[in-house]
Amino acid sequence: MRKELGTFVLLVVLCIVLAILNPVFIDAANLQNLARLIGIYGIFSIGLGLVIITGGIDLSVGSVFALLGVLLSIFLVEWHLPAAIAVLAVVAVTTFLGLINGFLITKVKIQPFIVTLCGLLFYRGLARFVAGDETKGFGAATGFETLQSMATGSVVGIPTPFIILIFISLIMWVVLHRSVYGRYLFAVGRNEMAARYSGINSDLIIASAYILCGLLAGVAGVLLAFYTNSISPSSHGNFYELYGIAAAVLGGCSLRGGEGSIIGILIGTALLQVLQNLVNLLGIPSSLNFAVMGAVILIGVLADQLLRQRQAAKVVK
Amino acid sequence: MDNPILEMQKIGKRFPGVIALDAVDLQVFPGEVLALAGENGAGKSTLMKILGGVYQPDDGAVLFDGKKTSIRSVSDASANGVGFVHQELNVLDNLTVAENVYLGREPLWAGFLVDRQKLNADTEIYLKRLGLNISGKTRLSELSIAQQQMVEIAKALSLNARILIMDEPTSSLTLTETERLLEVIKELRAQGVSIIYISHRLGEIKEIADRVVVLRDGKNAGVLAREEINHDNIVKLMVGRDIDRTYHPPATIDKTSLIEVRNLQTRRYPNHSISFNVRKGEILGFAGLVGAGRSEAAQAIFGVDAPIGGTVSLDGKLIKISSARDAIKSGIYLIPEDRRNCGLILEVPIRENITLPALARYASAGLVNKEAECKVSTEYCEKLNVKAPSIETKAGNLSGGNQQKVVLAKWLSLNPKLLIFDEPTRGIDVGAKAEIYALMRSLAESGVAIVMISSDMEEILGESDRVAVMHEGRITGILERAEASEEAIMQLAVGKSEPSAVAGG
């Protein structure tokens, strides 16, 4: 809890400063758009967080978004499949890709970094090929307006993606922090050997994290596709896995595994989006976008490190 | 005797909240083996770290050859002839023996290239001195733990060590390797090197020590001269009381076998198989050299490294074991040798460690019931006398003995039928050892079958009701208690089957 508190304070301070420097920040329209983005990013960041808690990584998420977007567009616009079926199909595909990751990592014993790096390259190439390297889109969304409104609409002023995120977060919070499965996930991430010696099927637990990550990437990917409304297969979703990893790490997930929380991941996601917003609102050249984000993440991690060393110094007798 | 080459006078060291050392004196004479004994936390390591230059003392003085010297760093210590062979080996196994010995002080050629010829030739000198039959060009990864340790000793000697500190040097050695190390220590003594020997194995101390200095709670508890060194005297000084260590024979051993292992084959020794029985209420000791396949057999029976052949039956019923889950379901549990990596998750609380193997029992609808967890953890921590501030203390913050008790608590809460202890008291001090032995015996008495793998001869002879001896993947003999002697076990451990013994496989 104390760990998330630091990032939370940083987030609040950043918001206040931003609101003072440019009051547009607290405009309803700006906050709405911010919440929408937090919703989309938060969903797949939670998935990545689960994978990171097992001590793994998933670099393929961004490319999966591109593949999903292309497929979704083809299903809806070209094949005129019913919206529900199209969505189920693409989410099933991303979940299956998660299963493949999990299989290669636990059964074939290839390092997660390598497996998902290959996925990053492979799915991007596949998306471009399937799309004929042409930008795909949804046009006026004739026939699947309801589906589109899931991404672009709001309920009593709250963007639907944000509502979906809250819903998923509540479920995942219970799963991660209260359930037997969650305890196993942390145990496997901390010390896989000891978990196996306690009779836990660690392969299954690890693979399940990749499957869940694929599932959540599917949900977020559908929202993202409608949010951008046009999918350029060579750039759609580029770097998104890194946003997710950054959010998880800022939120207290350790890349060594075994540490992290849903609350932390949400705060981390929000922090990244507010930063993005800050760059826009303060008129910082958008070319500096990545530089600002990199610097803040580094500062956040450094502050965390210092805080921990202090605590460790206190514990030593 | 001559003048001491090293004198530590009234050494005091305080850490926040703890007085680690309180006016401790220590003298070391040339060419003697001085054993430093004491329970964990008695201050042995702190004292040695001061001598080795790792810590600075708050009070007191260190004198070499009667001259007061301040040791401010590890290099100061080695300049004064102090060599330190740590319990955890500090060698790089991707380098060769010679490269390890001269790491950071490589003889140079033309000022910046390593002179390999000189490097290897110089190393040979020390290897010979240690009677080590390996080449300096061998990669460390190809050597056994015992040989790697010898490389560390060679390194200390190459630094002209006059005083060699050895911290638990035998804790991961086999019986023969231990014998060999003790021989080397005797040779070094004859060459005039003084050795400070730290060990929990009192048998070894008895064998090689010229004097024993005992510490207790950071103070000098006493010194024993050569002729006074015996088990009871050392223990009395260590714990300040007598410890009962008489063998308690089992009250009743159920003659029907509880566990029958038939033709078990492990991945490590696919061409050999082992068979044995364990009866309800008995402690079956497993002796042998490290690498004899004892741990592999245990891991196969427990299912973490599933057997590739053979059967295990419990109360006459065959059980299929293909994962630890299967073994746990049948009541077969393993207390692994490497408790820090396999037995416990050090970063999580005691409570979570205890409930991990059967978390579903403390959960409803997939959600963990923390109250139920607390209840069972508290109960077993009390039963086993785990010394910890609370059940929320992280397992990594406990002493070795208490960690071992937590591992035990994991299984005791699940009604064990067979408990396999792999090196149950490695790195555990005398007081906690006695507690663990008593626990083992009372478990046996309550009808649990116990297998105890141990490389500590005293432990094997002191606790087992029968002793199975393994050699290179086979059981070379199973001795009844009356026949079990150090000699008989060693014979079997090096592969000489006794005619009377029942050889498996």
Chai-1 contact restraints between the chains, C-beta under 6 A:
chainA,res_idxA,chainB,res_idxB,connection_type,confidence,min_distance_angstrom,max_distance_angstrom,comment,restraint_id
A,R178,B,L367,contact,1.0,0.0,6.0,A-B,restraint_1
A,S179,B,G366,contact,1.0,0.0,6.0,A-B,restraint_2
A,S179,B,L367,contact,1.0,0.0,6.0,A-B,restraint_3
A,V180,B,L359,contact,1.0,0.0,6.0,A-B,restraint_4
A,V180,B,A360,contact,1.0,0.0,6.0,A-B,restraint_5
A,V180,B,A363,contact,1.0,0.0,6.0,A-B,restraint_6
A,V180,B,G366,contact,1.0,0.0,6.0,A-B,restraint_7
A,V180,B,V368,contact,1.0,0.0,6.0,A-B,restraint_8
A,R183,B,L359,contact,1.0,0.0,6.0,A-B,restraint_9
A,A187,B,I345,contact,1.0,0.0,6.0,A-B,restraint_10
A,R190,B,I345,contact,1.0,0.0,6.0,A-B,restraint_11
A,R190,B,E347,contact,1.0,0.0,6.0,A-B,restraint_12
A,N191,B,I345,contact,1.0,0.0,6.0,A-B,restraint_13
A,M193,B,N341,contact,1.0,0.0,6.0,A-B,restraint_14
A,M193,B,C342,contact,1.0,0.0,6.0,A-B,restraint_15
A,A194,B,C342,contact,1.0,0.0,6.0,A-B,restraint_16
A,A194,B,L344,contact,1.0,0.0,6.0,A-B,restraint_17
A,A194,B,I345,contact,1.0,0.0,6.0,A-B,restraint_18
A,R196,B,V304,contact,1.0,0.0,6.0,A-B,restraint_19
A,Y197,B,V304,contact,1.0,0.0,6.0,A-B,restraint_20
A,Y197,B,P336,contact,1.0,0.0,6.0,A-B,restraint_21
A,Y197,B,C342,contact,1.0,0.0,6.0,A-B,restraint_22
A,S198,B,L356,contact,1.0,0.0,6.0,A-B,restraint_23
A,S198,B,P357,contact,1.0,0.0,6.0,A-B,restraint_24
A,G199,B,A324,contact,1.0,0.0,6.0,A-B,restraint_25
A,G199,B,R325,contact,1.0,0.0,6.0,A-B,restraint_26
A,G199,B,I328,contact,1.0,0.0,6.0,A-B,restraint_27
A,G199,B,P357,contact,1.0,0.0,6.0,A-B,restraint_28
A,K317,B,F15,contact,1.0,0.0,6.0,A-B,restraint_29
A,K317,B,P16,contact,1.0,0.0,6.0,A-B,restraint_30
A,K317,B,G17,contact,1.0,0.0,6.0,A-B,restraint_31
A,K317,B,V18,contact,1.0,0.0,6.0,A-B,restraint_32
